[in-house]
Amino acid sequence: MNIQWSGVMPAVTTKFTNEDTLDLVNFELNINAQLAAGVNGIILGGTLGEASTLTVDEKRILIKKTVEIVKGKAPVIINIAEQSTTGAIEAVRLAEGYGANGLMLLPPMRYKADARETVTYFKKIAKSTSLPIMIYNNPVDYGIEVTLDMFEELIECENIQAVKESTRDISNVSRMKTRFGDRFKILCGVDTLALESLLMGADGWVAGLVCAFPQETVTIYKLAKAGKTQEAIAIYRWFLPLLELDINTKLVQNIKLAEVATGIGTENVREPRLPLVGKERAKVLAIIEKALKNRPKIN
């Protein structure tokens, strides 16, 4: 499948039952809500997907189930976050066999690779597969920045096609566009910088709060790309307190609470994560409840 690397691509949560098994009923409910809103791809196994807690078999089930649900309406993209090159190549091989259409690729985990090591890692993985790849550039959380010079070296890998831009530096969108034109599609990976990034020329938005609010997220994207900036800003300003729930160590718990509030998820998480309690929970619920009370009407 050819991936356009544009529009809104939700980094979906993984749903669990009370018995800590995959909850495919609520998972399908949420995926269908994303598709109904018009998202442009489904990303599995990221931080929001609690990937570090999933078994290989659970990843297989999630990929196959998502492919079954979307029926070709949108690409299914799996996050690859591994500690070794051989481990990453094996994860890619399995994902390809399960039916994934594309990859979101992180630098090596745990070990802080230098530029030469990181580029070599990316190239070897890219050359092991025909699947299209989006590099996840998030030095804030993962300690390794993929610089413009590194992207220059990656041009030779035709299937490295996009970047999830999470450096928190909006000017990076302009730097990438100036240096590479449209060679690498740019998708904002930080919810609280999404509209700003789109207005600076980003091609898409890898979103978190879309998991609970798919229609609002897609509408902001469409308005921004249609040049209806003031209309986009109005919804975005309403959305911002919710979007800030994504920039938090408890983002999974926060967003799952929001999914409960909008009727498309549960708050079950997998340990060591635990559901929010006390003042922390009350604060998040107050933000969600205020947003729902003032939720804009989307035509």
C-alpha contacts under 8 A as a table, 3 or more apart, distances in Angstrom:
res1	aa1	res2	aa2	distance
1	M	75	P	7.19
1	M	101	N	6.04
2	N	132	P	7.85
3	I	75	P	6.73
3	I	101	N	7.99
3	I	102	G	7.61
3	I	132	P	7.20
5	W	161	Q	7.98
5	W	162	A	6.71
5	W	185	K	6.22
5	W	186	I	7.75
5	W	187	L	7.45
5	W	203	D	7.20
5	W	204	G	6.84
6	S	9	M	8.00
6	S	40	N	6.98
6	S	185	K	7.44
6	S	186	I	7.95
6	S	187	L	7.02
6	S	203	D	4.95
6	S	204	G	4.31
6	S	205	W	7.39
7	G	39	V	6.86
7	G	40	N	5.53
7	G	203	D	6.69
7	G	204	G	4.41
7	G	205	W	6.20
7	G	218	V	7.71
7	G	221	Y	6.83
8	V	39	V	5.17
8	V	40	N	5.46
8	V	41	G	7.06
8	V	204	G	5.74
8	V	205	W	4.87
8	V	206	V	6.04
8	V	207	A	6.78
8	V	217	T	7.46
8	V	218	V	6.16
8	V	221	Y	7.10
9	M	39	V	5.90
9	M	40	N	5.51
9	M	41	G	4.70
9	M	42	I	5.64
9	M	43	I	6.63
9	M	204	G	7.63
9	M	205	W	6.16
9	M	206	V	4.79
9	M	207	A	6.16
10	P	34	Q	7.73
10	P	39	V	7.36
10	P	41	G	6.96
10	P	42	I	5.61
10	P	43	I	5.99
10	P	206	V	5.66
10	P	207	A	4.89
10	P	208	G	6.16
10	P	210	V	6.02
10	P	211	C	6.48
11	A	42	I	6.61
11	A	43	I	4.71
11	A	44	L	6.20
11	A	45	G	7.86
11	A	46	G	6.45
11	A	48	L	6.45
11	A	49	G	7.16
11	A	206	V	6.43
11	A	207	A	6.01
11	A	208	G	5.83
11	A	211	C	7.52
12	V	42	I	7.00
12	V	43	I	6.17
12	V	44	L	6.04
12	V	45	G	7.86
12	V	46	G	7.80
12	V	48	L	6.33
12	V	49	G	5.92
12	V	208	G	7.26
12	V	211	C	5.96
13	T	44	L	7.76
13	T	48	L	5.03
13	T	49	G	4.23
13	T	50	E	7.23
13	T	211	C	7.14
13	T	252	V	7.52
13	T	256	K	7.57
14	T	22	L	7.54
14	T	23	D	7.99
14	T	27	F	6.91
14	T	45	G	7.82
14	T	48	L	7.42
14	T	49	G	4.71
14	T	50	E	6.67
15	K	22	L	5.98
15	K	23	D	5.01
15	K	24	L	6.95
15	K	26	N	6.50
15	K	27	F	5.56
15	K	265	G	7.21
15	K	266	T	7.04
15	K	268	N	7.00
15	K	269	V	7.69
16	F	19	E	7.66
16	F	20	D	5.43
16	F	21	T	5.38
16	F	22	L	4.63
16	F	23	D	4.58
16	F	266	T	7.90
16	F	268	N	5.67
16	F	269	V	6.59
16	F	270	R	7.45
17	T	20	D	5.16
17	T	21	T	5.38
17	T	22	L	6.14
17	T	23	D	5.06
17	T	268	N	6.75
18	N	21	T	7.56
18	N	268	N	6.86
20	D	268	N	7.99
20	D	270	R	6.70
22	L	58	E	7.47
23	D	26	N	5.88
23	D	27	F	6.18
24	L	27	F	4.73
24	L	28	E	5.93
24	L	65	K	7.97
25	V	28	E	5.36
25	V	29	L	6.35
26	N	29	L	4.86
26	N	30	N	6.24
26	N	264	I	6.89
26	N	265	G	5.79
26	N	266	T	7.55
27	F	30	N	5.30
27	F	31	I	6.27
27	F	265	G	7.37
28	E	31	I	5.06
28	E	32	N	6.04
28	E	66	T	7.76
28	E	69	I	6.96
29	L	32	N	5.34
29	L	33	A	6.38
29	L	264	I	6.21
29	L	265	G	7.72
30	N	33	A	5.03
30	N	34	Q	6.35
30	N	211	C	7.31
30	N	264	I	5.21
30	N	265	G	6.59
31	I	34	Q	5.07
31	I	35	L	6.29
31	I	66	T	7.71
31	I	69	I	7.54
31	I	70	V	7.88
32	N	35	L	5.05
32	N	36	A	6.04
32	N	69	I	7.52
32	N	70	V	7.83
33	A	36	A	5.08
33	A	37	A	6.33
33	A	214	P	7.07
33	A	264	I	7.55
34	Q	37	A	5.26
34	Q	38	G	6.58
34	Q	39	V	5.85
34	Q	210	V	7.82
34	Q	211	C	7.45
34	Q	214	P	5.63
34	Q	215	Q	7.88
35	L	38	G	5.11
35	L	39	V	5.61
35	L	70	V	7.52
35	L	73	K	7.83
35	L	74	A	7.94
36	A	39	V	7.76
37	A	214	P	5.81
37	A	215	Q	4.97
37	A	218	V	6.70
38	G	215	Q	7.87
38	G	218	V	6.82
39	V	42	I	7.74
39	V	74	A	7.61
39	V	214	P	7.74
39	V	218	V	6.65
40	N	74	A	5.65
40	N	75	P	7.34
41	G	74	A	4.84
41	G	75	P	4.88
41	G	76	V	6.08
41	G	77	I	7.20
42	I	74	A	6.96
42	I	75	P	6.36
42	I	76	V	5.04
42	I	77	I	5.99
43	I	46	G	7.28
43	I	76	V	6.18
43	I	77	I	4.68
43	I	78	I	5.70
43	I	79	N	7.00
43	I	104	M	7.93
44	L	49	G	6.28
44	L	62	L	7.75
44	L	63	I	7.45
44	L	76	V	7.49
44	L	77	I	6.14
44	L	78	I	4.83
44	L	79	N	6.10
45	G	48	L	7.39
45	G	49	G	4.68
45	G	50	E	6.56
45	G	51	A	4.59
45	G	59	K	7.44
45	G	78	I	5.96
45	G	79	N	5.21
45	G	80	I	7.82
46	G	49	G	4.89
46	G	50	E	6.49
46	G	51	A	5.61
46	G	78	I	7.81
46	G	79	N	5.53
47	T	50	E	5.17
47	T	51	A	6.07
47	T	52	S	7.80
47	T	252	V	7.75
48	L	51	A	7.66
48	L	208	G	7.45
48	L	251	L	7.33
48	L	252	V	5.38
49	G	252	V	8.00
50	E	53	T	5.76
50	E	54	L	6.90
50	E	252	V	7.78
50	E	270	R	7.66
51	A	54	L	5.25
53	T	270	R	7.13
54	L	58	E	5.93
54	L	59	K	6.53
55	T	58	E	5.10
55	T	59	K	6.36
56	V	59	K	5.17
56	V	60	R	6.30
57	D	60	R	4.99
57	D	61	I	6.28
58	E	61	I	5.03
58	E	62	L	6.15
59	K	62	L	5.09
59	K	63	I	6.13
60	R	63	I	5.33
60	R	64	K	6.16
60	R	94	L	7.90
60	R	95	A	7.31
60	R	98	Y	6.14
61	I	64	K	5.29
61	I	65	K	5.90
62	L	65	K	5.12
62	L	66	T	6.00
63	I	66	T	5.21
63	I	67	V	6.18
63	I	76	V	7.44
63	I	78	I	7.65
63	I	95	A	7.51
63	I	98	Y	6.34
63	I	99	G	6.80
63	I	100	A	6.41
64	K	67	V	5.17
64	K	68	E	6.18
64	K	98	Y	5.90
64	K	99	G	6.44
65	K	68	E	5.02
65	K	69	I	6.21
66	T	69	I	5.01
66	T	70	V	6.08
66	T	76	V	7.04
67	V	70	V	5.45
67	V	71	K	6.09
67	V	72	G	7.21
67	V	76	V	6.58
67	V	99	G	6.76
67	V	100	A	7.42
68	E	71	K	5.58
70	V	73	K	5.37
70	V	74	A	6.26
71	K	74	A	7.80
72	G	75	P	6.74
75	P	100	A	7.71
75	P	101	N	5.57
75	P	102	G	7.12
76	V	100	A	5.35
76	V	101	N	5.23
76	V	102	G	6.46
77	I	100	A	5.84
77	I	101	N	5.78
77	I	102	G	4.53
77	I	103	L	5.13
77	I	104	M	6.63
78	I	95	A	7.11
78	I	100	A	6.55
78	I	102	G	6.54
78	I	103	L	5.08
78	I	104	M	6.03
79	N	103	L	5.84
79	N	104	M	4.54
79	N	105	L	6.00
79	N	106	L	7.67
80	I	88	A	6.59
80	I	91	A	6.97
80	I	92	V	7.18
80	I	103	L	6.78
80	I	104	M	6.01
80	I	105	L	4.97
80	I	106	L	6.23
81	A	88	A	7.09
81	A	105	L	6.56
81	A	106	L	5.34
81	A	107	P	7.25
81	A	108	P	6.93
81	A	109	M	6.45
82	E	85	T	7.52
82	E	87	G	6.16
82	E	88	A	5.29
82	E	106	L	7.86
82	E	108	P	5.98
82	E	109	M	5.65
83	Q	87	G	6.87
83	Q	88	A	7.43
83	Q	108	P	5.23
83	Q	109	M	4.67
83	Q	110	R	6.52
83	Q	111	Y	7.31
84	S	87	G	5.07
84	S	88	A	6.18
84	S	108	P	6.54
84	S	109	M	7.85
85	T	88	A	5.11
85	T	89	I	6.18
85	T	108	P	7.68
85	T	121	Y	6.05
85	T	124	K	7.59
85	T	125	I	7.21
86	T	89	I	5.10
86	T	90	E	6.16
87	G	90	E	5.16
87	G	91	A	6.19
88	A	91	A	5.00
88	A	92	V	6.16
88	A	125	I	7.03
89	I	92	V	5.06
89	I	93	R	6.18
89	I	125	I	5.62
89	I	128	S	6.69
90	E	93	R	4.99
90	E	94	L	6.25
91	A	94	L	5.20
91	A	95	A	6.14
92	V	95	A	5.04
92	V	96	E	6.07
92	V	103	L	7.80
92	V	125	I	7.89
92	V	129	T	7.42
93	R	96	E	5.22
93	R	97	G	6.26
93	R	129	T	7.47
94	L	97	G	5.04
94	L	98	Y	6.18
95	A	98	Y	5.07
95	A	99	G	6.45
95	A	100	A	5.51
96	E	99	G	5.34
96	E	100	A	5.26
96	E	101	N	7.22
96	E	131	L	7.50
97	G	100	A	7.46
100	A	103	L	7.73
101	N	131	L	6.44
101	N	132	P	7.49
102	G	131	L	5.20
102	G	132	P	5.01
102	G	133	I	5.92
102	G	134	M	7.97
103	L	131	L	6.82
103	L	132	P	6.33
103	L	133	I	4.77
103	L	134	M	6.16
104	M	133	I	5.86
104	M	134	M	4.75
104	M	135	I	5.84
104	M	136	Y	6.29
105	L	122	F	7.93
105	L	133	I	6.79
105	L	134	M	6.11
105	L	135	I	4.90
105	L	136	Y	5.62
106	L	109	M	7.67
106	L	135	I	6.27
106	L	136	Y	5.11
106	L	137	N	7.22
107	P	113	A	7.92
107	P	118	T	6.17
107	P	121	Y	7.49
107	P	122	F	7.37
107	P	136	Y	7.64
107	P	144	I	7.04
108	P	111	Y	6.43
108	P	112	K	7.30
108	P	113	A	6.84
108	P	118	T	7.11
108	P	121	Y	7.51
109	M	112	K	7.42
109	M	142	Y	7.54
112	K	143	G	6.79
112	K	144	I	6.58
113	A	116	R	7.91
113	A	117	E	5.53
113	A	118	T	5.71
113	A	144	I	7.24
114	D	117	E	5.33
114	D	118	T	6.02
114	D	144	I	7.81
115	A	118	T	5.14
115	A	119	V	6.08
115	A	146	V	7.63
115	A	150	M	6.88
116	R	119	V	5.34
116	R	120	T	6.14
117	E	120	T	5.13
117	E	121	Y	6.09
118	T	121	Y	5.02
118	T	122	F	6.26
119	V	122	F	5.14
119	V	123	K	6.10
119	V	150	M	6.45
119	V	153	E	7.31
119	V	154	L	7.07
120	T	123	K	5.11
120	T	124	K	6.10
121	Y	124	K	5.42
121	Y	125	I	6.34
122	F	125	I	5.31
122	F	126	A	6.06
122	F	154	L	7.87
123	K	126	A	5.04
123	K	127	K	6.04
123	K	154	L	6.94
123	K	157	C	6.81
124	K	127	K	5.20
124	K	128	S	6.29
125	I	128	S	5.13
125	I	129	T	6.97
126	A	129	T	5.76
126	A	130	S	7.48
126	A	131	L	7.99
126	A	133	I	7.43
126	A	157	C	6.60
126	A	159	N	6.66
126	A	160	I	6.85
127	K	130	S	7.51
127	K	157	C	7.30
130	S	159	N	6.72
131	L	159	N	6.60
132	P	159	N	4.61
132	P	160	I	6.09
132	P	161	Q	6.50
133	I	159	N	5.78
133	I	160	I	4.66
133	I	161	Q	5.79
133	I	162	A	6.63
134	M	160	I	6.16
134	M	161	Q	5.96
134	M	162	A	4.39
134	M	163	V	4.96
134	M	164	K	6.52
135	I	160	I	7.26
135	I	162	A	6.23
135	I	163	V	4.61
135	I	164	K	6.07
136	Y	163	V	5.80
136	Y	164	K	4.71
136	Y	165	E	6.77
136	Y	166	S	7.49
137	N	144	I	7.79
137	N	145	E	6.17
137	N	146	V	5.82
137	N	163	V	6.70
137	N	164	K	5.90
137	N	165	E	5.49
137	N	166	S	5.65
137	N	167	T	6.47
138	N	141	D	5.90
138	N	142	Y	5.97
138	N	143	G	7.42
138	N	144	I	7.10
138	N	145	E	6.53
138	N	165	E	7.01
138	N	166	S	4.75
138	N	167	T	5.30
139	P	142	Y	5.09
139	P	143	G	4.43
139	P	144	I	4.66
139	P	145	E	4.64
139	P	146	V	7.83
139	P	166	S	7.59
139	P	167	T	6.06
140	V	143	G	5.93
140	V	144	I	8.00
140	V	166	S	7.88
140	V	167	T	6.55
140	V	168	R	7.98
145	E	167	T	7.68
146	V	150	M	6.00
146	V	151	F	6.99
147	T	150	M	5.12
147	T	151	F	6.41
148	L	151	F	5.00
148	L	152	E	6.21
148	L	176	M	7.05
149	D	152	E	4.95
149	D	153	E	6.67
150	M	153	E	5.21
150	M	154	L	6.50
151	F	154	L	4.86
151	F	155	I	6.43
152	E	155	I	5.53
153	E	156	E	6.79
154	L	157	C	5.61
154	L	160	I	7.17
155	I	158	E	6.63
155	I	160	I	7.44
155	I	183	R	7.88
157	C	160	I	5.59
158	E	161	Q	6.78
160	I	184	F	7.79
161	Q	183	R	6.92
161	Q	184	F	5.10
161	Q	185	K	6.34
162	A	184	F	4.59
162	A	185	K	4.35
162	A	186	I	5.79
162	A	187	L	7.47
163	V	184	F	6.66
163	V	185	K	6.30
163	V	186	I	5.19
163	V	187	L	6.18
164	K	186	I	6.26
164	K	187	L	4.90
164	K	188	C	5.81
164	K	189	G	5.41
164	K	206	V	7.07
165	E	168	R	7.81
165	E	173	V	7.81
165	E	186	I	6.48
165	E	187	L	5.88
165	E	188	C	4.97
165	E	189	G	5.37
165	E	190	V	7.72
166	S	169	D	7.76
166	S	188	C	6.46
166	S	189	G	4.90
166	S	190	V	5.73
167	T	170	I	7.94
167	T	172	N	7.85
168	R	190	V	7.18
168	R	193	L	7.58
169	D	172	N	5.63
170	I	173	V	5.78
170	I	174	S	7.70
170	I	193	L	7.53
170	I	196	E	7.41
170	I	197	S	5.99
170	I	200	M	7.83
171	S	174	S	5.31
171	S	175	R	6.35
172	N	175	R	4.85
172	N	176	M	6.02
173	V	176	M	5.31
173	V	177	K	6.23
173	V	186	I	7.11
173	V	197	S	6.93
173	V	200	M	6.73
173	V	201	G	6.82
173	V	202	A	6.34
174	S	177	K	5.07
174	S	178	T	5.90
174	S	200	M	6.81
174	S	201	G	7.34
175	R	178	T	5.17
175	R	179	R	6.12
176	M	179	R	5.32
176	M	180	F	5.72
176	M	181	G	7.11
176	M	184	F	7.84
177	K	180	F	5.38
177	K	181	G	4.51
177	K	182	D	6.62
177	K	201	G	7.91
178	T	181	G	5.82
180	F	183	R	5.51
180	F	184	F	6.83
181	G	184	F	7.41
182	D	185	K	6.00
185	K	202	A	7.55
185	K	203	D	6.09
186	I	202	A	5.11
186	I	203	D	5.28
186	I	204	G	6.48
187	L	202	A	5.79
187	L	203	D	5.62
187	L	204	G	4.27
187	L	205	W	4.82
187	L	206	V	6.10
188	C	191	D	7.58
188	C	193	L	7.36
188	C	194	A	5.73
188	C	197	S	6.34
188	C	198	L	7.64
188	C	202	A	6.64
188	C	204	G	6.28
188	C	205	W	4.72
188	C	206	V	5.95
189	G	194	A	7.45
189	G	205	W	6.25
189	G	206	V	5.00
189	G	207	A	6.50
190	V	193	L	5.52
190	V	194	A	6.19
190	V	206	V	7.67
190	V	207	A	7.30
190	V	247	I	7.77
191	D	194	A	5.20
191	D	205	W	8.00
191	D	206	V	7.99
191	D	207	A	6.00
191	D	208	G	6.67
191	D	209	L	7.53
191	D	243	L	5.60
191	D	244	E	7.42
191	D	246	D	6.86
191	D	247	I	7.82
192	T	195	L	7.87
192	T	240	L	6.57
192	T	243	L	5.69
192	T	244	E	6.24
192	T	247	I	7.83
193	L	196	E	5.46
193	L	197	S	6.03
194	A	197	S	5.11
194	A	198	L	6.16
194	A	205	W	6.47
195	L	198	L	5.04
195	L	199	L	6.16
195	L	220	I	7.50
195	L	221	Y	7.49
195	L	224	A	7.22
195	L	232	A	7.87
195	L	233	I	7.75
195	L	236	Y	7.38
196	E	199	L	5.23
196	E	200	M	6.35
197	S	200	M	5.05
197	S	201	G	6.47
197	S	202	A	5.45
198	L	201	G	5.14
198	L	202	A	4.51
198	L	203	D	6.65
198	L	204	G	6.97
198	L	205	W	7.90
198	L	221	Y	7.59
198	L	224	A	6.80
198	L	225	K	7.54
199	L	202	A	7.10
199	L	224	A	6.65
199	L	225	K	7.85
202	A	205	W	7.88
204	G	221	Y	7.73
205	W	221	Y	7.82
207	A	210	V	5.70
207	A	211	C	7.85
207	A	217	T	7.95
208	G	211	C	5.95
208	G	243	L	7.81
208	G	246	D	6.39
208	G	255	I	7.51
209	L	212	A	5.60
209	L	213	F	6.03
209	L	214	P	7.69
209	L	217	T	7.84
209	L	242	L	7.13
209	L	243	L	6.09
209	L	246	D	6.92
209	L	255	I	6.29
209	L	258	A	8.00
210	V	213	F	4.57
210	V	214	P	4.34
210	V	215	Q	7.70
210	V	216	E	7.67
210	V	217	T	5.66
211	C	214	P	6.16
211	C	255	I	7.23
211	C	259	E	6.63
212	A	255	I	6.93
212	A	256	K	7.73
212	A	258	A	5.63
212	A	259	E	4.38
212	A	260	V	7.92
212	A	261	A	7.98
212	A	262	T	6.12
212	A	264	I	6.78
212	A	265	G	7.93
213	F	216	E	5.72
213	F	217	T	6.38
213	F	259	E	7.93
213	F	262	T	7.48
214	P	217	T	5.25
214	P	218	V	6.20
215	Q	218	V	5.33
215	Q	219	T	6.05
215	Q	298	I	7.62
216	E	219	T	5.08
216	E	220	I	6.26
216	E	235	I	7.41
216	E	298	I	7.24
217	T	220	I	5.34
217	T	221	Y	6.51
218	V	221	Y	5.14
218	V	222	K	6.20
219	T	222	K	5.09
219	T	223	L	6.03
219	T	232	A	7.65
219	T	298	I	7.73
220	I	223	L	5.23
220	I	224	A	6.08
220	I	232	A	5.00
220	I	233	I	7.86
220	I	235	I	6.82
220	I	236	Y	6.84
221	Y	224	A	5.22
221	Y	225	K	6.23
221	Y	232	A	7.68
222	K	225	K	5.22
222	K	226	A	6.04
223	L	226	A	5.02
223	L	227	G	6.31
223	L	228	K	4.99
223	L	229	T	6.55
223	L	231	E	6.78
223	L	232	A	5.38
224	A	227	G	5.33
224	A	228	K	5.70
224	A	229	T	5.43
224	A	232	A	5.85
225	K	228	K	7.49
228	K	231	E	5.60
228	K	232	A	6.33
229	T	232	A	5.04
229	T	233	I	6.06
230	Q	233	I	4.98
230	Q	234	A	6.23
231	E	234	A	5.24
231	E	235	I	6.75
232	A	235	I	5.50
232	A	236	Y	6.06
233	I	236	Y	4.85
233	I	237	R	5.95
234	A	237	R	5.44
234	A	238	W	6.62
235	I	238	W	5.18
235	I	239	F	6.14
235	I	296	P	6.95
236	Y	239	F	4.81
236	Y	240	L	5.94
237	R	240	L	5.25
238	W	241	P	7.21
238	W	291	A	7.13
238	W	294	N	7.88
238	W	295	R	7.62
238	W	296	P	7.91
239	F	242	L	5.46
239	F	243	L	6.13
239	F	291	A	7.43
240	L	243	L	4.81
240	L	244	E	6.15
241	P	244	E	5.27
241	P	245	L	7.08
241	P	287	I	6.78
242	L	245	L	5.42
242	L	246	D	7.70
242	L	287	I	6.78
242	L	288	I	6.74
242	L	291	A	7.44
243	L	246	D	5.63
243	L	247	I	7.52
244	E	247	I	5.29
244	E	248	N	7.46
245	L	248	N	6.03
245	L	251	L	5.90
245	L	254	N	6.01
245	L	255	I	7.02
245	L	284	V	7.79
246	D	250	K	7.99
246	D	251	L	4.80
246	D	252	V	7.85
246	D	254	N	7.41
246	D	255	I	7.16
247	I	251	L	6.60
248	N	251	L	5.14
250	K	253	Q	5.44
250	K	254	N	6.07
251	L	254	N	4.94
251	L	255	I	5.95
252	V	255	I	5.38
252	V	256	K	6.07
252	V	269	V	7.83
253	Q	256	K	5.18
253	Q	257	L	6.22
253	Q	267	E	6.69
253	Q	269	V	7.08
253	Q	273	R	7.99
253	Q	274	L	7.73
253	Q	275	P	6.08
253	Q	276	L	6.56
254	N	257	L	5.29
254	N	258	A	6.49
254	N	276	L	7.92
254	N	284	V	6.69
255	I	258	A	4.91
255	I	259	E	6.21
256	K	259	E	4.88
256	K	260	V	6.35
256	K	265	G	6.62
256	K	266	T	6.14
256	K	267	E	4.81
256	K	268	N	7.63
257	L	260	V	5.13
257	L	261	A	6.42
257	L	266	T	7.08
257	L	267	E	5.42
257	L	285	L	7.53
258	A	261	A	5.01
258	A	262	T	6.40
258	A	288	I	6.40
259	E	262	T	5.25
259	E	263	G	6.06
259	E	264	I	5.23
259	E	265	G	4.72
259	E	266	T	6.53
259	E	267	E	7.63
260	V	263	G	5.04
260	V	264	I	6.08
260	V	265	G	5.00
260	V	266	T	5.16
260	V	267	E	6.56
261	A	264	I	7.90
261	A	288	I	7.52
262	T	265	G	7.88
267	E	275	P	6.84
268	N	275	P	6.97
269	V	273	R	6.12
269	V	274	L	6.29
269	V	275	P	6.66
270	R	273	R	5.65
270	R	274	L	7.11
271	E	274	L	6.02
276	L	280	E	6.40
276	L	281	R	4.90
277	V	280	E	6.04
277	V	281	R	4.83
277	V	282	A	7.55
278	G	281	R	5.44
278	G	282	A	6.28
279	K	282	A	4.94
279	K	283	K	6.02
280	E	283	K	5.30
280	E	284	V	6.50
281	R	284	V	5.29
281	R	285	L	6.12
282	A	285	L	5.10
282	A	286	A	6.06
283	K	286	A	5.18
283	K	287	I	6.50
284	V	287	I	5.22
284	V	288	I	6.35
285	L	288	I	5.03
285	L	289	E	5.94
286	A	289	E	5.10
286	A	290	K	6.05
287	I	290	K	5.32
287	I	291	A	6.25
288	I	291	A	5.14
288	I	292	L	6.20
289	E	292	L	5.11
289	E	293	K	6.16
290	K	293	K	5.12
290	K	294	N	6.42
291	A	294	N	5.24
291	A	295	R	5.65
292	L	295	R	4.86
